[in-house]
Amino acid sequence: MFSLLKKRENAHSEGIWACAWGHYVPKEKNKSKLTEEGEQQVGENKENEEANNEADENLPDTEERYIVTGGLDDLVRIWRWSGDGVEGELSNMHVLEGHSLGVISVDVNAAGTVAASSSLDSTIRLWNIHTGEQLQSIDCGPVEAWSVVFSPDGNHVASGNHAGKINVYAVDGGRPVTTLDTRGRFTYSIAYSKDGKYVASGAIDGFINIFDFESGKLVHTIEGHAMTIRSITFSPDSQLLLSAADDGHMKMYDVNSSHLACTLSGHGSWVLSADFAPDQQHFVSSSSDHTVKVWDFAQRNCIHTFKDHLDQVWCARYSHDSSKIVSVSEDKSIMVFNSPV
């Protein structure tokens, strides 16, 4: 049943605006096959193996689950989530310092090894989740980077800015790769489709733009909402796009045709985030009405409302196994909920 599993009060010293799950699964170690020249072969390859493994020497030997949070206290925090079922513990692993203004967006790569954070200080920073080391600082210029997201393959991060641009950077080296121009206003929210084919953006004026990532071509422009689109996300099968906005509504669109599939109402104020469960059975939304709502994907209706936060809930995200939801709020708390699959 739906339940609150864990509440961490005062997780940051100011409001928490962003959260993301990380899921790390260790690669199986390849066992060397000894040949007739087995010992000699091992000796010759030892130096190369050591070089190849140097970057991985701090990786855990076991499967790990993480929660990354970013707050207006300028900090990124990495938490370890341990436990299963309706039990679990949240322990603080790293406090990451480097941003000089509030952290407004975070994401984790698919491998569960690198976290990205964007801040009002106009930088994107990349962090090693396991060691807490800063890997990269990307200066995004005079207009601040807003939401930051990893590409599905983990090779790029994308962010929107006030000029209506989507800027894409290489994770390796932090160099600019491409810029997608919406020819619109402040690009507030960004999402990659899970198949890596599309990038979508939501703007402050309520417009949605969908780009073909490989060609950079603008595929669809949708006049979606009457107000700022706070969050945008693709369904796991990359066929649908879900947007959440300050007009209190969420809208779901068919990606191929750009046709409106449905409009969802239920929150009493701005809808600040939306996220699909990876199994596509549910999706979650959070709002400035202090609630987190779980929606049935097939029926398109709200099936549960969490009312545990005391202030606006800036972000809510599903875990990789679709069984947990993490939410963060202006009330400085992190909450982890059980969401039955």
C-alpha positions as CSV (number, residue, x, y, z in Angstrom):
1,M,0.0,0.0,0.0
2,F,1.0,3.6,-0.4
3,S,2.9,4.8,2.6
4,L,5.6,7.2,3.8
5,L,8.8,5.2,4.4
6,K,11.3,7.8,5.5
7,K,11.3,11.5,6.3
8,R,14.5,13.5,6.7
9,E,13.8,16.9,8.1
10,N,16.2,19.8,7.6
11,A,18.1,17.8,5.0
12,H,19.3,21.2,3.7
13,S,19.4,24.5,5.5
14,E,17.2,26.1,2.9
15,G,14.5,24.9,0.5
16,I,15.3,21.9,-1.6
17,W,14.5,22.4,-5.3
18,A,15.8,19.2,-7.0
19,C,16.1,15.5,-6.5
20,A,17.1,12.4,-8.5
21,W,17.6,8.7,-8.0
22,G,20.9,6.9,-8.9
23,H,21.1,3.2,-9.4
24,Y,24.6,1.6,-9.6
25,V,25.0,-2.1,-10.6
26,P,28.6,-3.4,-10.7
27,K,29.9,-4.9,-13.9
28,E,30.8,-8.6,-13.6
29,K,34.6,-9.0,-13.5
30,N,35.8,-10.9,-16.5
31,K,37.8,-13.9,-15.5
32,S,41.0,-14.2,-17.5
33,K,41.4,-17.5,-19.3
34,L,44.9,-18.9,-18.9
35,T,46.5,-20.1,-22.1
36,E,49.8,-22.1,-22.5
37,E,51.5,-18.7,-22.0
38,G,49.0,-17.8,-19.2
39,E,51.4,-16.4,-16.6
40,Q,53.3,-14.4,-19.3
41,Q,50.0,-13.1,-20.8
42,V,48.8,-11.9,-17.4
43,G,52.1,-10.2,-16.7
44,E,52.1,-8.4,-20.1
45,N,48.5,-7.2,-19.6
46,K,48.8,-6.2,-15.9
47,E,49.9,-2.6,-16.7
48,N,47.0,-2.1,-19.1
49,E,44.5,-3.6,-16.7
50,E,45.6,-1.3,-13.9
51,A,45.3,1.7,-16.2
52,N,41.8,0.7,-17.3
53,N,40.7,0.0,-13.8
54,E,42.2,3.2,-12.3
55,A,39.0,5.1,-12.9
56,D,36.9,2.4,-11.4
57,E,38.9,1.7,-8.3
58,N,36.5,3.5,-6.1
59,L,33.4,1.8,-7.5
60,P,31.4,-0.3,-5.0
61,D,31.4,-4.1,-5.3
62,T,27.7,-4.2,-4.6
63,E,24.5,-2.8,-6.0
64,E,23.8,0.7,-4.6
65,R,20.9,3.1,-4.7
66,Y,21.4,6.8,-4.2
67,I,19.3,10.0,-3.9
68,V,20.9,13.3,-5.0
69,T,19.4,16.6,-3.8
70,G,20.1,20.2,-4.6
71,G,19.1,23.2,-2.5
72,L,19.0,26.9,-2.2
73,D,21.8,26.6,0.4
74,D,24.1,26.2,-2.7
75,L,24.8,22.5,-1.8
76,V,24.4,19.2,-3.5
77,R,24.0,16.3,-1.2
78,I,24.3,12.6,-2.0
79,W,22.4,10.1,0.1
80,R,22.6,6.3,0.2
81,W,19.2,4.5,0.2
82,S,19.4,1.1,1.7
83,G,16.7,-1.4,2.3
84,D,13.9,-3.0,0.4
85,G,10.1,-3.4,0.5
86,V,8.5,-1.2,3.1
87,E,11.8,-0.7,5.0
88,G,14.6,1.6,4.2
89,E,17.2,4.0,5.5
90,L,18.6,7.3,4.2
91,S,22.2,8.0,5.1
92,N,24.2,11.1,4.2
93,M,27.3,10.2,2.0
94,H,28.6,13.4,0.6
95,V,28.1,17.2,0.9
96,L,29.2,18.7,-2.4
97,E,30.4,22.3,-2.2
98,G,31.3,24.4,-5.3
99,H,28.2,26.3,-6.4
100,S,28.0,29.9,-5.3
101,L,24.2,30.2,-5.6
102,G,21.2,28.0,-5.2
103,V,21.1,24.6,-6.9
104,I,18.0,24.3,-9.0
105,S,18.3,21.0,-10.9
106,V,20.1,17.7,-10.5
107,D,20.3,14.5,-12.5
108,V,22.2,11.2,-12.4
109,N,23.5,9.3,-15.4
110,A,22.0,5.8,-16.3
111,A,25.1,4.0,-14.9
112,G,24.6,5.6,-11.5
113,T,28.2,6.9,-11.4
114,V,28.0,10.6,-12.2
115,A,25.6,13.4,-10.9
116,A,25.0,16.7,-12.6
117,S,23.9,19.9,-10.9
118,S,22.9,23.3,-12.3
119,S,22.8,26.5,-10.4
120,L,21.8,30.1,-10.4
121,D,25.6,30.8,-10.6
122,S,25.4,29.9,-14.3
123,T,27.4,26.7,-14.0
124,I,26.8,23.0,-14.4
125,R,29.0,20.8,-12.3
126,L,29.6,17.0,-12.7
127,W,30.4,14.9,-9.6
128,N,31.6,11.4,-9.0
129,I,28.8,10.0,-6.9
130,H,30.9,7.4,-5.1
131,T,33.8,9.7,-4.0
132,G,32.1,13.1,-4.0
133,E,34.9,14.5,-6.3
134,Q,34.0,17.3,-8.7
135,L,34.8,16.0,-12.2
136,Q,33.9,19.0,-14.2
137,S,32.7,22.6,-14.0
138,I,31.0,24.0,-17.1
139,D,30.5,27.8,-17.4
140,C,27.3,28.4,-19.2
141,G,27.8,32.1,-19.8
142,P,26.0,35.2,-18.6
143,V,22.5,33.6,-18.6
144,E,22.1,30.9,-16.0
145,A,21.7,27.3,-16.7
146,W,18.3,26.0,-15.6
147,S,17.2,22.4,-15.7
148,V,20.0,19.9,-16.4
149,V,19.5,16.4,-17.8
150,F,21.7,13.5,-18.9
151,S,21.3,12.0,-22.4
152,P,20.3,8.3,-22.1
153,D,23.8,7.2,-23.1
154,G,25.3,9.4,-20.4
155,N,27.7,11.2,-22.9
156,H,26.0,14.6,-22.8
157,V,24.2,16.9,-20.5
158,A,21.6,19.5,-21.7
159,S,20.3,22.6,-20.1
160,G,17.9,25.4,-21.1
161,N,18.5,29.2,-20.7
162,H,16.8,32.5,-20.6
163,A,17.5,33.1,-24.3
164,G,15.3,30.1,-25.3
165,K,18.2,27.9,-26.2
166,I,18.9,24.3,-25.3
167,N,22.7,23.9,-24.8
168,V,24.2,20.5,-25.0
169,Y,27.7,19.7,-23.5
170,A,30.0,16.7,-23.6
171,V,30.3,15.0,-20.2
172,D,33.9,14.2,-21.1
173,G,35.7,17.6,-21.1
174,G,32.5,19.8,-20.7
175,R,32.9,21.3,-24.2
176,P,29.8,22.6,-26.0
177,V,28.4,20.1,-28.5
178,T,25.4,21.7,-30.0
179,T,22.8,24.4,-29.4
180,L,19.1,23.9,-30.2
181,D,17.2,27.1,-30.7
182,T,13.5,27.2,-29.8
183,R,13.2,30.7,-31.1
184,G,11.1,31.3,-28.1
185,R,11.3,32.5,-24.5
186,F,13.1,31.2,-21.4
187,T,13.5,27.5,-21.7
188,Y,12.6,26.3,-18.2
189,S,12.4,22.5,-18.5
190,I,14.2,19.9,-20.7
191,A,13.8,16.1,-21.3
192,Y,15.4,13.4,-23.5
193,S,13.3,10.6,-24.8
194,K,14.4,7.3,-23.4
195,D,15.4,6.1,-26.9
196,G,17.7,9.2,-27.3
197,K,15.9,10.3,-30.5
198,Y,14.2,13.4,-29.2
199,V,14.8,16.4,-26.9
200,A,11.8,18.3,-25.6
201,S,11.6,21.7,-23.9
202,G,9.0,23.6,-22.0
203,A,9.1,27.4,-21.9
204,I,8.0,30.1,-19.6
205,D,5.3,31.1,-22.0
206,G,3.8,27.6,-22.1
207,F,5.2,26.5,-25.4
208,I,6.6,23.0,-26.0
209,N,9.3,22.3,-28.6
210,I,10.3,18.8,-29.7
211,F,13.6,18.4,-31.6
212,D,15.2,15.5,-33.4
213,F,18.4,15.3,-31.5
214,E,20.6,13.8,-34.2
215,S,19.7,16.3,-36.9
216,G,18.9,19.2,-34.6
217,K,15.7,19.7,-36.6
218,L,12.6,21.2,-34.8
219,V,9.9,18.5,-35.2
220,H,6.9,20.0,-33.3
221,T,6.0,23.3,-31.6
222,I,3.0,22.9,-29.3
223,E,1.1,25.7,-27.7
224,G,0.6,23.6,-24.6
225,H,-0.1,25.7,-21.5
226,A,-1.2,29.2,-20.6
227,M,1.6,29.5,-18.1
228,T,5.2,28.4,-17.3
229,I,5.9,24.7,-18.0
230,R,7.8,23.6,-14.9
231,S,8.4,20.0,-15.9
232,I,8.4,17.9,-19.0
233,T,9.1,14.2,-19.4
234,F,8.8,11.4,-21.9
235,S,7.1,8.1,-21.2
236,P,9.5,5.1,-21.0
237,D,8.5,3.9,-24.4
238,S,9.2,7.4,-25.9
239,Q,5.7,7.6,-27.4
240,L,4.2,10.2,-25.1
241,L,5.2,13.5,-23.6
242,L,3.9,14.7,-20.2
243,S,4.1,18.4,-19.2
244,A,3.3,20.1,-15.9
245,A,2.6,23.8,-15.6
246,D,1.7,26.8,-13.4
247,D,-1.8,26.7,-14.8
248,G,-2.4,23.7,-12.4
249,H,-2.7,21.2,-15.2
250,M,-0.7,18.4,-16.8
251,K,-1.0,17.5,-20.4
252,M,-0.1,14.4,-22.3
253,Y,0.8,14.5,-26.0
254,D,1.5,11.9,-28.7
255,V,5.1,12.5,-29.7
256,N,4.7,11.4,-33.3
257,S,1.6,13.5,-34.1
258,S,1.9,16.2,-31.4
259,H,-1.8,15.6,-30.7
260,L,-3.2,16.1,-27.2
261,A,-3.9,12.7,-25.6
262,C,-5.4,14.1,-22.4
263,T,-5.5,16.9,-19.8
264,L,-5.1,16.0,-16.2
265,S,-6.3,18.2,-13.3
266,G,-6.3,17.7,-9.6
267,H,-3.7,19.9,-8.0
268,G,-4.9,23.1,-6.4
269,S,-2.0,25.2,-7.6
270,W,1.2,25.2,-9.8
271,V,2.3,21.7,-10.8
272,L,6.0,21.8,-10.3
273,S,7.2,18.3,-11.4
274,A,6.1,15.2,-13.2
275,D,7.8,11.9,-13.7
276,F,6.9,8.5,-15.2
277,A,7.5,5.3,-13.3
278,P,10.0,3.2,-15.4
279,D,7.4,0.4,-15.7
280,Q,4.9,3.0,-17.2
281,Q,2.2,1.8,-14.9
282,H,2.0,5.1,-13.0
283,F,3.3,8.7,-13.0
284,V,3.8,11.1,-10.2
285,S,3.3,14.9,-9.8
286,S,4.2,17.4,-7.2
287,S,2.8,20.9,-6.6
288,S,2.9,24.1,-4.7
289,D,-0.3,22.9,-3.0
290,H,2.1,20.8,-0.8
291,T,1.0,17.5,-2.2
292,V,2.5,14.6,-4.2
293,K,0.0,12.7,-6.4
294,V,0.3,9.3,-8.0
295,W,-1.6,8.7,-11.2
296,D,-2.7,5.5,-13.0
297,F,-1.3,5.5,-16.5
298,A,-3.9,3.4,-18.1
299,Q,-6.9,5.1,-16.5
300,R,-5.4,8.6,-16.5
301,N,-6.7,9.3,-13.0
302,C,-5.2,10.1,-9.6
303,I,-5.1,7.0,-7.3
304,H,-3.3,8.4,-4.2
305,T,-2.3,11.8,-2.7
306,F,0.5,12.2,-0.2
307,K,-0.1,15.2,2.1
308,D,3.0,14.9,4.3
309,H,5.0,18.1,3.2
310,L,4.4,21.4,4.8
311,D,5.3,23.6,1.9
312,Q,5.5,23.5,-1.9
313,V,7.0,20.3,-3.3
314,W,9.5,21.3,-5.9
315,C,10.3,17.8,-7.2
316,A,9.2,14.2,-7.1
317,R,10.9,11.3,-8.8
318,Y,10.4,7.5,-9.3
319,S,13.1,5.0,-8.4
320,H,14.5,2.7,-11.1
321,D,12.3,-0.3,-10.0
322,S,9.2,1.9,-9.9
323,S,8.5,1.0,-6.2
324,K,9.6,4.2,-4.5
325,I,9.1,7.9,-4.9
326,V,11.4,10.6,-3.5
327,S,10.1,14.2,-3.0
328,V,11.8,17.4,-1.9
329,S,10.2,20.6,-0.7
330,E,10.6,24.2,0.4
331,D,10.1,22.8,3.9
332,K,13.7,21.5,3.7
333,S,12.7,17.9,4.0
334,I,13.3,14.8,1.9
335,M,10.6,12.1,1.8
336,V,10.6,8.6,0.4
337,F,7.3,7.0,-0.3
338,N,6.3,3.4,-1.1
339,S,4.4,3.1,-4.4
340,P,3.2,-0.4,-5.0
341,V,4.0,-1.9,-8.4
